[in-house]
Amino acid sequence: MNTLKEIVPEIIEWANAKGILNNSEVTQLDQMRKTQEEMGELWVEIIRDDRPRIINEIGDVFVTLVIQCEMRGTPPVYELPNALTLDLIGRHSATVAMGDLGASITKLWQAIGHHGWDKSIVPIDLAIYDAIYHLNSVAAVYGISLEDCAYHALKKIQNRTGEIINGQFVKDQ
């Protein structure tokens, strides 16, 4: 199995190659919109109880958060041991874990704001790590690792082609 220490640099390399990073047309708010889109897709698969697709969607959300970290210049998640430490007390269902993840994503929206980063609400780096922590909790509810989900997402997007439209990478059909 690949570790996040191996997977995260490949995600960053992919994002650079696709023009998502170091591109004035792509903002943190654009990336946050992509995270929100992927969260919606994850909810759909949880409702359908489609485990293989849940794995893919958890990985997709993770990819967007890794890109958000890179945009911010924050340390990679694998360098922060508490971000991946699980405390599943009280999280007996995907609904509870997704509720926690949703609250984290809301904090991230507040931190980024509609006009850029507003650190008076919540430190953005903390919001990103909090979201990754809760995403890891969602994976754990299904008995899967965040590493497996990230690996599946990376393999899915690795050879994907597309272009930047309105600040987001849009895959070719």
CNS distance restraints for C-alpha pairs under 8 A (distance, minus, plus):
assign (resid   1 and name CA) (resid 147 and name CA) 7.90 0.50 0.50
assign (resid   1 and name CA) (resid 148 and name CA) 7.46 0.50 0.50
assign (resid   2 and name CA) (resid   6 and name CA) 6.25 0.50 0.50
assign (resid   2 and name CA) (resid   7 and name CA) 6.71 0.50 0.50
assign (resid   2 and name CA) (resid 147 and name CA) 6.82 0.50 0.50
assign (resid   2 and name CA) (resid 148 and name CA) 7.70 0.50 0.50
assign (resid   2 and name CA) (resid 151 and name CA) 7.05 0.50 0.50
assign (resid   3 and name CA) (resid   7 and name CA) 6.19 0.50 0.50
assign (resid   3 and name CA) (resid 147 and name CA) 5.93 0.50 0.50
assign (resid   4 and name CA) (resid   8 and name CA) 5.57 0.50 0.50
assign (resid   4 and name CA) (resid  78 and name CA) 6.15 0.50 0.50
assign (resid   4 and name CA) (resid 147 and name CA) 5.79 0.50 0.50
assign (resid   4 and name CA) (resid 150 and name CA) 7.68 0.50 0.50
assign (resid   5 and name CA) (resid   9 and name CA) 7.20 0.50 0.50
assign (resid   5 and name CA) (resid  78 and name CA) 5.97 0.50 0.50
assign (resid   6 and name CA) (resid  10 and name CA) 7.09 0.50 0.50
assign (resid   7 and name CA) (resid  11 and name CA) 6.38 0.50 0.50
assign (resid   7 and name CA) (resid 147 and name CA) 7.92 0.50 0.50
assign (resid   7 and name CA) (resid 150 and name CA) 7.11 0.50 0.50
assign (resid   7 and name CA) (resid 151 and name CA) 6.57 0.50 0.50
assign (resid   7 and name CA) (resid 154 and name CA) 7.61 0.50 0.50
assign (resid   8 and name CA) (resid  12 and name CA) 6.29 0.50 0.50
assign (resid   8 and name CA) (resid  66 and name CA) 7.02 0.50 0.50
assign (resid   8 and name CA) (resid  76 and name CA) 7.50 0.50 0.50
assign (resid   9 and name CA) (resid  13 and name CA) 6.06 0.50 0.50
assign (resid  10 and name CA) (resid  14 and name CA) 6.10 0.50 0.50
assign (resid  10 and name CA) (resid 154 and name CA) 7.73 0.50 0.50
assign (resid  11 and name CA) (resid  15 and name CA) 6.19 0.50 0.50
assign (resid  11 and name CA) (resid  63 and name CA) 6.73 0.50 0.50
assign (resid  11 and name CA) (resid  66 and name CA) 7.50 0.50 0.50
assign (resid  11 and name CA) (resid  67 and name CA) 7.68 0.50 0.50
assign (resid  11 and name CA) (resid 154 and name CA) 6.57 0.50 0.50
assign (resid  12 and name CA) (resid  16 and name CA) 6.15 0.50 0.50
assign (resid  12 and name CA) (resid  66 and name CA) 7.49 0.50 0.50
assign (resid  12 and name CA) (resid  67 and name CA) 6.56 0.50 0.50
assign (resid  12 and name CA) (resid  70 and name CA) 7.27 0.50 0.50
assign (resid  13 and name CA) (resid  17 and name CA) 6.16 0.50 0.50
assign (resid  14 and name CA) (resid  18 and name CA) 6.19 0.50 0.50
assign (resid  14 and name CA) (resid 158 and name CA) 6.85 0.50 0.50
assign (resid  15 and name CA) (resid  19 and name CA) 6.29 0.50 0.50
assign (resid  15 and name CA) (resid  20 and name CA) 5.17 0.50 0.50
assign (resid  15 and name CA) (resid  21 and name CA) 5.94 0.50 0.50
assign (resid  15 and name CA) (resid  67 and name CA) 7.10 0.50 0.50
assign (resid  16 and name CA) (resid  20 and name CA) 5.87 0.50 0.50
assign (resid  16 and name CA) (resid  21 and name CA) 5.07 0.50 0.50
assign (resid  16 and name CA) (resid  22 and name CA) 7.23 0.50 0.50
assign (resid  18 and name CA) (resid 161 and name CA) 7.83 0.50 0.50
assign (resid  18 and name CA) (resid 162 and name CA) 7.63 0.50 0.50
assign (resid  18 and name CA) (resid 163 and name CA) 7.29 0.50 0.50
assign (resid  18 and name CA) (resid 169 and name CA) 7.44 0.50 0.50
assign (resid  19 and name CA) (resid  23 and name CA) 6.16 0.50 0.50
assign (resid  19 and name CA) (resid 164 and name CA) 7.18 0.50 0.50
assign (resid  19 and name CA) (resid 169 and name CA) 7.96 0.50 0.50
assign (resid  20 and name CA) (resid  26 and name CA) 6.25 0.50 0.50
assign (resid  20 and name CA) (resid 164 and name CA) 7.37 0.50 0.50
assign (resid  20 and name CA) (resid 168 and name CA) 7.36 0.50 0.50
assign (resid  20 and name CA) (resid 169 and name CA) 6.68 0.50 0.50
assign (resid  21 and name CA) (resid  26 and name CA) 7.32 0.50 0.50
assign (resid  21 and name CA) (resid  67 and name CA) 7.64 0.50 0.50
assign (resid  21 and name CA) (resid  70 and name CA) 7.86 0.50 0.50
assign (resid  21 and name CA) (resid  71 and name CA) 6.65 0.50 0.50
assign (resid  22 and name CA) (resid  71 and name CA) 7.90 0.50 0.50
assign (resid  25 and name CA) (resid 166 and name CA) 7.51 0.50 0.50
assign (resid  25 and name CA) (resid 167 and name CA) 5.32 0.50 0.50
assign (resid  26 and name CA) (resid  30 and name CA) 6.05 0.50 0.50
assign (resid  26 and name CA) (resid  31 and name CA) 7.29 0.50 0.50
assign (resid  26 and name CA) (resid 166 and name CA) 7.88 0.50 0.50
assign (resid  26 and name CA) (resid 167 and name CA) 4.28 0.50 0.50
assign (resid  26 and name CA) (resid 168 and name CA) 6.53 0.50 0.50
assign (resid  27 and name CA) (resid  31 and name CA) 6.39 0.50 0.50
assign (resid  27 and name CA) (resid 167 and name CA) 6.68 0.50 0.50
assign (resid  28 and name CA) (resid  32 and name CA) 6.06 0.50 0.50
assign (resid  28 and name CA) (resid  68 and name CA) 6.58 0.50 0.50
assign (resid  28 and name CA) (resid  71 and name CA) 6.97 0.50 0.50
assign (resid  28 and name CA) (resid 112 and name CA) 7.16 0.50 0.50
assign (resid  28 and name CA) (resid 116 and name CA) 7.49 0.50 0.50
assign (resid  29 and name CA) (resid  33 and name CA) 6.25 0.50 0.50
assign (resid  29 and name CA) (resid 112 and name CA) 6.58 0.50 0.50
assign (resid  29 and name CA) (resid 113 and name CA) 7.70 0.50 0.50
assign (resid  29 and name CA) (resid 114 and name CA) 7.19 0.50 0.50
assign (resid  29 and name CA) (resid 116 and name CA) 7.12 0.50 0.50
assign (resid  30 and name CA) (resid  34 and name CA) 6.50 0.50 0.50
assign (resid  30 and name CA) (resid 167 and name CA) 5.52 0.50 0.50
assign (resid  30 and name CA) (resid 168 and name CA) 6.20 0.50 0.50
assign (resid  31 and name CA) (resid  35 and name CA) 6.29 0.50 0.50
assign (resid  31 and name CA) (resid  64 and name CA) 6.73 0.50 0.50
assign (resid  31 and name CA) (resid  67 and name CA) 7.69 0.50 0.50
assign (resid  31 and name CA) (resid  68 and name CA) 6.55 0.50 0.50
assign (resid  31 and name CA) (resid 167 and name CA) 7.83 0.50 0.50
assign (resid  31 and name CA) (resid 168 and name CA) 6.98 0.50 0.50
assign (resid  32 and name CA) (resid  36 and name CA) 6.21 0.50 0.50
assign (resid  32 and name CA) (resid  64 and name CA) 7.76 0.50 0.50
assign (resid  32 and name CA) (resid  68 and name CA) 7.63 0.50 0.50
assign (resid  32 and name CA) (resid 108 and name CA) 7.94 0.50 0.50
assign (resid  32 and name CA) (resid 109 and name CA) 7.04 0.50 0.50
assign (resid  33 and name CA) (resid  37 and name CA) 6.20 0.50 0.50
assign (resid  34 and name CA) (resid  38 and name CA) 6.22 0.50 0.50
assign (resid  34 and name CA) (resid  64 and name CA) 6.77 0.50 0.50
assign (resid  34 and name CA) (resid 168 and name CA) 7.13 0.50 0.50
assign (resid  35 and name CA) (resid  39 and name CA) 6.12 0.50 0.50
assign (resid  35 and name CA) (resid  61 and name CA) 5.78 0.50 0.50
assign (resid  35 and name CA) (resid  64 and name CA) 5.44 0.50 0.50
assign (resid  35 and name CA) (resid  65 and name CA) 6.99 0.50 0.50
assign (resid  36 and name CA) (resid  40 and name CA) 6.33 0.50 0.50
assign (resid  36 and name CA) (resid 105 and name CA) 7.72 0.50 0.50
assign (resid  37 and name CA) (resid  41 and name CA) 6.52 0.50 0.50
assign (resid  38 and name CA) (resid  42 and name CA) 6.21 0.50 0.50
assign (resid  38 and name CA) (resid  57 and name CA) 6.69 0.50 0.50
assign (resid  38 and name CA) (resid  60 and name CA) 6.34 0.50 0.50
assign (resid  38 and name CA) (resid  61 and name CA) 5.44 0.50 0.50
assign (resid  39 and name CA) (resid  43 and name CA) 6.29 0.50 0.50
assign (resid  39 and name CA) (resid  57 and name CA) 7.70 0.50 0.50
assign (resid  39 and name CA) (resid  61 and name CA) 6.31 0.50 0.50
assign (resid  40 and name CA) (resid  44 and name CA) 6.39 0.50 0.50
assign (resid  41 and name CA) (resid  45 and name CA) 6.46 0.50 0.50
assign (resid  41 and name CA) (resid  57 and name CA) 6.59 0.50 0.50
assign (resid  42 and name CA) (resid  46 and name CA) 6.21 0.50 0.50
assign (resid  42 and name CA) (resid  54 and name CA) 6.14 0.50 0.50
assign (resid  42 and name CA) (resid  57 and name CA) 5.02 0.50 0.50
assign (resid  42 and name CA) (resid  58 and name CA) 6.51 0.50 0.50
assign (resid  43 and name CA) (resid  47 and name CA) 6.17 0.50 0.50
assign (resid  43 and name CA) (resid  98 and name CA) 7.90 0.50 0.50
assign (resid  44 and name CA) (resid  48 and name CA) 6.26 0.50 0.50
assign (resid  45 and name CA) (resid  49 and name CA) 5.83 0.50 0.50
assign (resid  45 and name CA) (resid  50 and name CA) 5.50 0.50 0.50
assign (resid  45 and name CA) (resid  51 and name CA) 7.63 0.50 0.50
assign (resid  45 and name CA) (resid  53 and name CA) 6.20 0.50 0.50
assign (resid  45 and name CA) (resid  54 and name CA) 5.53 0.50 0.50
assign (resid  45 and name CA) (resid  57 and name CA) 7.77 0.50 0.50
assign (resid  46 and name CA) (resid  50 and name CA) 6.55 0.50 0.50
assign (resid  46 and name CA) (resid  51 and name CA) 7.76 0.50 0.50
assign (resid  46 and name CA) (resid  54 and name CA) 6.33 0.50 0.50
assign (resid  46 and name CA) (resid  94 and name CA) 7.44 0.50 0.50
assign (resid  49 and name CA) (resid  54 and name CA) 7.69 0.50 0.50
assign (resid  50 and name CA) (resid  54 and name CA) 6.03 0.50 0.50
assign (resid  51 and name CA) (resid  55 and name CA) 6.25 0.50 0.50
assign (resid  51 and name CA) (resid 142 and name CA) 7.78 0.50 0.50
assign (resid  52 and name CA) (resid  56 and name CA) 6.56 0.50 0.50
assign (resid  53 and name CA) (resid  57 and name CA) 6.07 0.50 0.50
assign (resid  54 and name CA) (resid  58 and name CA) 6.03 0.50 0.50
assign (resid  55 and name CA) (resid  59 and name CA) 6.27 0.50 0.50
assign (resid  55 and name CA) (resid 139 and name CA) 7.54 0.50 0.50
assign (resid  55 and name CA) (resid 144 and name CA) 7.71 0.50 0.50
assign (resid  55 and name CA) (resid 148 and name CA) 7.65 0.50 0.50
assign (resid  55 and name CA) (resid 149 and name CA) 5.01 0.50 0.50
assign (resid  55 and name CA) (resid 152 and name CA) 7.40 0.50 0.50
assign (resid  56 and name CA) (resid  60 and name CA) 6.19 0.50 0.50
assign (resid  56 and name CA) (resid 149 and name CA) 5.94 0.50 0.50
assign (resid  56 and name CA) (resid 150 and name CA) 7.87 0.50 0.50
assign (resid  56 and name CA) (resid 152 and name CA) 6.06 0.50 0.50
assign (resid  56 and name CA) (resid 153 and name CA) 5.53 0.50 0.50
assign (resid  57 and name CA) (resid  61 and name CA) 6.22 0.50 0.50
assign (resid  57 and name CA) (resid 149 and name CA) 7.82 0.50 0.50
assign (resid  57 and name CA) (resid 153 and name CA) 7.63 0.50 0.50
assign (resid  58 and name CA) (resid  62 and name CA) 6.20 0.50 0.50
assign (resid  58 and name CA) (resid 135 and name CA) 6.93 0.50 0.50
assign (resid  58 and name CA) (resid 138 and name CA) 7.99 0.50 0.50
assign (resid  58 and name CA) (resid 139 and name CA) 7.07 0.50 0.50
assign (resid  58 and name CA) (resid 146 and name CA) 7.65 0.50 0.50
assign (resid  58 and name CA) (resid 149 and name CA) 5.94 0.50 0.50
assign (resid  58 and name CA) (resid 150 and name CA) 7.49 0.50 0.50
assign (resid  59 and name CA) (resid  63 and name CA) 6.18 0.50 0.50
assign (resid  59 and name CA) (resid 146 and name CA) 7.26 0.50 0.50
assign (resid  59 and name CA) (resid 148 and name CA) 7.95 0.50 0.50
assign (resid  59 and name CA) (resid 149 and name CA) 4.34 0.50 0.50
assign (resid  59 and name CA) (resid 150 and name CA) 4.26 0.50 0.50
assign (resid  59 and name CA) (resid 151 and name CA) 7.26 0.50 0.50
assign (resid  59 and name CA) (resid 152 and name CA) 6.64 0.50 0.50
assign (resid  59 and name CA) (resid 153 and name CA) 4.83 0.50 0.50
assign (resid  59 and name CA) (resid 154 and name CA) 7.73 0.50 0.50
assign (resid  60 and name CA) (resid  64 and name CA) 6.50 0.50 0.50
assign (resid  60 and name CA) (resid 150 and name CA) 7.28 0.50 0.50
assign (resid  60 and name CA) (resid 153 and name CA) 5.61 0.50 0.50
assign (resid  61 and name CA) (resid  65 and name CA) 6.41 0.50 0.50
assign (resid  62 and name CA) (resid  66 and name CA) 6.14 0.50 0.50
assign (resid  62 and name CA) (resid 132 and name CA) 6.94 0.50 0.50
assign (resid  62 and name CA) (resid 135 and name CA) 7.53 0.50 0.50
assign (resid  62 and name CA) (resid 150 and name CA) 6.51 0.50 0.50
assign (resid  63 and name CA) (resid  67 and name CA) 6.26 0.50 0.50
assign (resid  63 and name CA) (resid 150 and name CA) 7.01 0.50 0.50
assign (resid  63 and name CA) (resid 153 and name CA) 7.44 0.50 0.50
assign (resid  63 and name CA) (resid 154 and name CA) 7.88 0.50 0.50
assign (resid  64 and name CA) (resid  68 and name CA) 6.19 0.50 0.50
assign (resid  65 and name CA) (resid  69 and name CA) 6.21 0.50 0.50
assign (resid  65 and name CA) (resid 128 and name CA) 6.63 0.50 0.50
assign (resid  65 and name CA) (resid 132 and name CA) 7.28 0.50 0.50
assign (resid  66 and name CA) (resid  70 and name CA) 6.28 0.50 0.50
assign (resid  66 and name CA) (resid  76 and name CA) 7.43 0.50 0.50
assign (resid  66 and name CA) (resid  77 and name CA) 7.76 0.50 0.50
assign (resid  67 and name CA) (resid  71 and name CA) 6.12 0.50 0.50
assign (resid  68 and name CA) (resid  72 and name CA) 6.32 0.50 0.50
assign (resid  68 and name CA) (resid 128 and name CA) 7.70 0.50 0.50
assign (resid  69 and name CA) (resid  73 and name CA) 6.07 0.50 0.50
assign (resid  69 and name CA) (resid  74 and name CA) 5.26 0.50 0.50
assign (resid  69 and name CA) (resid  75 and name CA) 7.21 0.50 0.50
assign (resid  69 and name CA) (resid  76 and name CA) 6.88 0.50 0.50
assign (resid  69 and name CA) (resid 125 and name CA) 7.40 0.50 0.50
assign (resid  69 and name CA) (resid 128 and name CA) 7.19 0.50 0.50
assign (resid  70 and name CA) (resid  74 and name CA) 6.26 0.50 0.50
assign (resid  70 and name CA) (resid  75 and name CA) 7.97 0.50 0.50
assign (resid  70 and name CA) (resid  76 and name CA) 7.69 0.50 0.50
assign (resid  72 and name CA) (resid 125 and name CA) 7.83 0.50 0.50
assign (resid  74 and name CA) (resid 125 and name CA) 6.77 0.50 0.50
assign (resid  75 and name CA) (resid  79 and name CA) 6.54 0.50 0.50
assign (resid  75 and name CA) (resid  80 and name CA) 7.77 0.50 0.50
assign (resid  76 and name CA) (resid  80 and name CA) 7.42 0.50 0.50
assign (resid  77 and name CA) (resid  81 and name CA) 7.88 0.50 0.50
assign (resid  77 and name CA) (resid  83 and name CA) 6.75 0.50 0.50
assign (resid  77 and name CA) (resid  84 and name CA) 7.95 0.50 0.50
assign (resid  77 and name CA) (resid 129 and name CA) 7.07 0.50 0.50
assign (resid  78 and name CA) (resid  83 and name CA) 7.98 0.50 0.50
assign (resid  78 and name CA) (resid  84 and name CA) 7.76 0.50 0.50
assign (resid  80 and name CA) (resid  84 and name CA) 7.51 0.50 0.50
assign (resid  81 and name CA) (resid  85 and name CA) 6.53 0.50 0.50
assign (resid  83 and name CA) (resid 129 and name CA) 5.81 0.50 0.50
assign (resid  83 and name CA) (resid 130 and name CA) 6.87 0.50 0.50
assign (resid  83 and name CA) (resid 132 and name CA) 6.66 0.50 0.50
assign (resid  83 and name CA) (resid 133 and name CA) 4.95 0.50 0.50
assign (resid  84 and name CA) (resid 132 and name CA) 7.66 0.50 0.50
assign (resid  84 and name CA) (resid 133 and name CA) 5.68 0.50 0.50
assign (resid  84 and name CA) (resid 136 and name CA) 6.77 0.50 0.50
assign (resid  85 and name CA) (resid 133 and name CA) 7.42 0.50 0.50
assign (resid  86 and name CA) (resid 133 and name CA) 7.45 0.50 0.50
assign (resid  86 and name CA) (resid 136 and name CA) 7.49 0.50 0.50
assign (resid  86 and name CA) (resid 137 and name CA) 6.52 0.50 0.50
assign (resid  87 and name CA) (resid 137 and name CA) 7.84 0.50 0.50
assign (resid  88 and name CA) (resid  92 and name CA) 7.41 0.50 0.50
assign (resid  88 and name CA) (resid 137 and name CA) 6.86 0.50 0.50
assign (resid  91 and name CA) (resid  96 and name CA) 5.72 0.50 0.50
assign (resid  91 and name CA) (resid  97 and name CA) 5.85 0.50 0.50
assign (resid  91 and name CA) (resid 137 and name CA) 7.93 0.50 0.50
assign (resid  91 and name CA) (resid 141 and name CA) 7.52 0.50 0.50
assign (resid  92 and name CA) (resid  96 and name CA) 7.17 0.50 0.50
assign (resid  92 and name CA) (resid  97 and name CA) 7.98 0.50 0.50
assign (resid  92 and name CA) (resid 141 and name CA) 6.89 0.50 0.50
assign (resid  93 and name CA) (resid  97 and name CA) 6.50 0.50 0.50
assign (resid  93 and name CA) (resid 141 and name CA) 6.43 0.50 0.50
assign (resid  94 and name CA) (resid  98 and name CA) 5.82 0.50 0.50
assign (resid  94 and name CA) (resid 138 and name CA) 5.99 0.50 0.50
assign (resid  94 and name CA) (resid 141 and name CA) 6.09 0.50 0.50
assign (resid  94 and name CA) (resid 142 and name CA) 7.70 0.50 0.50
assign (resid  95 and name CA) (resid  99 and name CA) 6.00 0.50 0.50
assign (resid  96 and name CA) (resid 100 and name CA) 6.37 0.50 0.50
assign (resid  97 and name CA) (resid 101 and name CA) 6.25 0.50 0.50
assign (resid  97 and name CA) (resid 134 and name CA) 6.58 0.50 0.50
assign (resid  97 and name CA) (resid 135 and name CA) 7.79 0.50 0.50
assign (resid  97 and name CA) (resid 137 and name CA) 6.08 0.50 0.50
assign (resid  97 and name CA) (resid 138 and name CA) 5.20 0.50 0.50
assign (resid  97 and name CA) (resid 141 and name CA) 7.63 0.50 0.50
assign (resid  98 and name CA) (resid 102 and name CA) 5.89 0.50 0.50
assign (resid  98 and name CA) (resid 134 and name CA) 7.58 0.50 0.50
assign (resid  98 and name CA) (resid 135 and name CA) 7.72 0.50 0.50
assign (resid  98 and name CA) (resid 138 and name CA) 6.35 0.50 0.50
assign (resid  99 and name CA) (resid 103 and name CA) 6.24 0.50 0.50
assign (resid 100 and name CA) (resid 104 and name CA) 6.33 0.50 0.50
assign (resid 100 and name CA) (resid 134 and name CA) 6.22 0.50 0.50
assign (resid 101 and name CA) (resid 105 and name CA) 6.23 0.50 0.50
assign (resid 101 and name CA) (resid 131 and name CA) 5.68 0.50 0.50
assign (resid 101 and name CA) (resid 134 and name CA) 4.93 0.50 0.50
assign (resid 101 and name CA) (resid 135 and name CA) 6.08 0.50 0.50
assign (resid 101 and name CA) (resid 138 and name CA) 7.95 0.50 0.50
assign (resid 102 and name CA) (resid 106 and name CA) 6.19 0.50 0.50
assign (resid 103 and name CA) (resid 107 and name CA) 6.35 0.50 0.50
assign (resid 104 and name CA) (resid 108 and name CA) 6.30 0.50 0.50
assign (resid 104 and name CA) (resid 127 and name CA) 6.22 0.50 0.50
assign (resid 104 and name CA) (resid 128 and name CA) 7.74 0.50 0.50
assign (resid 104 and name CA) (resid 130 and name CA) 5.99 0.50 0.50
assign (resid 104 and name CA) (resid 131 and name CA) 4.91 0.50 0.50
assign (resid 104 and name CA) (resid 134 and name CA) 7.56 0.50 0.50
assign (resid 105 and name CA) (resid 109 and name CA) 6.24 0.50 0.50
assign (resid 105 and name CA) (resid 127 and name CA) 7.42 0.50 0.50
assign (resid 105 and name CA) (resid 128 and name CA) 7.91 0.50 0.50
assign (resid 105 and name CA) (resid 131 and name CA) 6.08 0.50 0.50
assign (resid 106 and name CA) (resid 110 and name CA) 6.25 0.50 0.50
assign (resid 107 and name CA) (resid 111 and name CA) 6.06 0.50 0.50
assign (resid 107 and name CA) (resid 122 and name CA) 6.92 0.50 0.50
assign (resid 107 and name CA) (resid 127 and name CA) 5.91 0.50 0.50
assign (resid 108 and name CA) (resid 112 and name CA) 6.16 0.50 0.50
assign (resid 108 and name CA) (resid 122 and name CA) 7.92 0.50 0.50
assign (resid 108 and name CA) (resid 124 and name CA) 6.23 0.50 0.50
assign (resid 108 and name CA) (resid 127 and name CA) 5.06 0.50 0.50
assign (resid 108 and name CA) (resid 128 and name CA) 6.42 0.50 0.50
assign (resid 108 and name CA) (resid 131 and name CA) 7.99 0.50 0.50
assign (resid 109 and name CA) (resid 113 and name CA) 5.82 0.50 0.50
assign (resid 110 and name CA) (resid 118 and name CA) 7.36 0.50 0.50
assign (resid 110 and name CA) (resid 121 and name CA) 6.56 0.50 0.50
assign (resid 110 and name CA) (resid 122 and name CA) 7.30 0.50 0.50
assign (resid 111 and name CA) (resid 117 and name CA) 5.67 0.50 0.50
assign (resid 111 and name CA) (resid 118 and name CA) 5.20 0.50 0.50
assign (resid 111 and name CA) (resid 119 and name CA) 5.92 0.50 0.50
assign (resid 111 and name CA) (resid 120 and name CA) 7.86 0.50 0.50
assign (resid 111 and name CA) (resid 121 and name CA) 5.89 0.50 0.50
assign (resid 111 and name CA) (resid 122 and name CA) 5.41 0.50 0.50
assign (resid 111 and name CA) (resid 123 and name CA) 6.39 0.50 0.50
assign (resid 111 and name CA) (resid 124 and name CA) 5.15 0.50 0.50
assign (resid 111 and name CA) (resid 127 and name CA) 7.35 0.50 0.50
assign (resid 112 and name CA) (resid 116 and name CA) 5.17 0.50 0.50
assign (resid 112 and name CA) (resid 117 and name CA) 4.08 0.50 0.50
assign (resid 112 and name CA) (resid 118 and name CA) 5.87 0.50 0.50
assign (resid 112 and name CA) (resid 119 and name CA) 7.97 0.50 0.50
assign (resid 112 and name CA) (resid 124 and name CA) 6.80 0.50 0.50
assign (resid 113 and name CA) (resid 117 and name CA) 5.78 0.50 0.50
assign (resid 113 and name CA) (resid 118 and name CA) 6.01 0.50 0.50
assign (resid 117 and name CA) (resid 124 and name CA) 7.33 0.50 0.50
assign (resid 118 and name CA) (resid 122 and name CA) 7.54 0.50 0.50
assign (resid 119 and name CA) (resid 123 and name CA) 5.02 0.50 0.50
assign (resid 119 and name CA) (resid 124 and name CA) 6.58 0.50 0.50
assign (resid 122 and name CA) (resid 126 and name CA) 7.45 0.50 0.50
assign (resid 122 and name CA) (resid 127 and name CA) 6.99 0.50 0.50
assign (resid 123 and name CA) (resid 127 and name CA) 6.42 0.50 0.50
assign (resid 124 and name CA) (resid 128 and name CA) 6.26 0.50 0.50
assign (resid 125 and name CA) (resid 129 and name CA) 6.26 0.50 0.50
assign (resid 126 and name CA) (resid 130 and name CA) 5.92 0.50 0.50
assign (resid 127 and name CA) (resid 131 and name CA) 6.17 0.50 0.50
assign (resid 128 and name CA) (resid 132 and name CA) 6.35 0.50 0.50
assign (resid 129 and name CA) (resid 133 and name CA) 6.10 0.50 0.50
assign (resid 130 and name CA) (resid 134 and name CA) 6.32 0.50 0.50
assign (resid 131 and name CA) (resid 135 and name CA) 6.03 0.50 0.50
assign (resid 132 and name CA) (resid 136 and name CA) 6.09 0.50 0.50
assign (resid 133 and name CA) (resid 137 and name CA) 6.46 0.50 0.50
assign (resid 134 and name CA) (resid 138 and name CA) 6.34 0.50 0.50
assign (resid 135 and name CA) (resid 139 and name CA) 6.42 0.50 0.50
assign (resid 135 and name CA) (resid 146 and name CA) 7.79 0.50 0.50
assign (resid 136 and name CA) (resid 140 and name CA) 6.20 0.50 0.50
assign (resid 136 and name CA) (resid 145 and name CA) 7.23 0.50 0.50
assign (resid 136 and name CA) (resid 146 and name CA) 5.55 0.50 0.50
assign (resid 137 and name CA) (resid 141 and name CA) 6.28 0.50 0.50
assign (resid 138 and name CA) (resid 142 and name CA) 6.87 0.50 0.50
assign (resid 139 and name CA) (resid 143 and name CA) 6.41 0.50 0.50
assign (resid 139 and name CA) (resid 144 and name CA) 5.22 0.50 0.50
assign (resid 139 and name CA) (resid 145 and name CA) 5.88 0.50 0.50
assign (resid 139 and name CA) (resid 146 and name CA) 6.10 0.50 0.50
assign (resid 139 and name CA) (resid 149 and name CA) 7.91 0.50 0.50
assign (resid 140 and name CA) (resid 144 and name CA) 5.43 0.50 0.50
assign (resid 140 and name CA) (resid 145 and name CA) 6.32 0.50 0.50
assign (resid 140 and name CA) (resid 146 and name CA) 7.95 0.50 0.50
assign (resid 144 and name CA) (resid 148 and name CA) 6.91 0.50 0.50
assign (resid 144 and name CA) (resid 149 and name CA) 7.59 0.50 0.50
assign (resid 145 and name CA) (resid 149 and name CA) 6.52 0.50 0.50
assign (resid 146 and name CA) (resid 150 and name CA) 6.03 0.50 0.50
assign (resid 147 and name CA) (resid 151 and name CA) 6.00 0.50 0.50
assign (resid 148 and name CA) (resid 152 and name CA) 6.19 0.50 0.50
assign (resid 149 and name CA) (resid 153 and name CA) 6.23 0.50 0.50
assign (resid 150 and name CA) (resid 154 and name CA) 6.08 0.50 0.50
assign (resid 151 and name CA) (resid 155 and name CA) 6.21 0.50 0.50
assign (resid 152 and name CA) (resid 156 and name CA) 6.15 0.50 0.50
assign (resid 153 and name CA) (resid 157 and name CA) 6.26 0.50 0.50
assign (resid 154 and name CA) (resid 158 and name CA) 5.65 0.50 0.50
assign (resid 155 and name CA) (resid 159 and name CA) 7.95 0.50 0.50
assign (resid 156 and name CA) (resid 160 and name CA) 7.62 0.50 0.50
assign (resid 160 and name CA) (resid 171 and name CA) 6.65 0.50 0.50
assign (resid 160 and name CA) (resid 172 and name CA) 7.55 0.50 0.50
assign (resid 161 and name CA) (resid 171 and name CA) 5.71 0.50 0.50
assign (resid 161 and name CA) (resid 172 and name CA) 5.69 0.50 0.50
assign (resid 162 and name CA) (resid 169 and name CA) 6.59 0.50 0.50
assign (resid 162 and name CA) (resid 170 and name CA) 5.42 0.50 0.50
assign (resid 162 and name CA) (resid 171 and name CA) 4.09 0.50 0.50
assign (resid 162 and name CA) (resid 172 and name CA) 4.63 0.50 0.50
assign (resid 163 and name CA) (resid 169 and name CA) 5.46 0.50 0.50
assign (resid 163 and name CA) (resid 170 and name CA) 5.49 0.50 0.50
assign (resid 163 and name CA) (resid 171 and name CA) 6.63 0.50 0.50
assign (resid 163 and name CA) (resid 172 and name CA) 7.62 0.50 0.50
assign (resid 164 and name CA) (resid 168 and name CA) 5.19 0.50 0.50
assign (resid 164 and name CA) (resid 169 and name CA) 4.38 0.50 0.50
assign (resid 164 and name CA) (resid 170 and name CA) 6.02 0.50 0.50
assign (resid 165 and name CA) (resid 169 and name CA) 6.32 0.50 0.50
assign (resid 165 and name CA) (resid 170 and name CA) 6.44 0.50 0.50
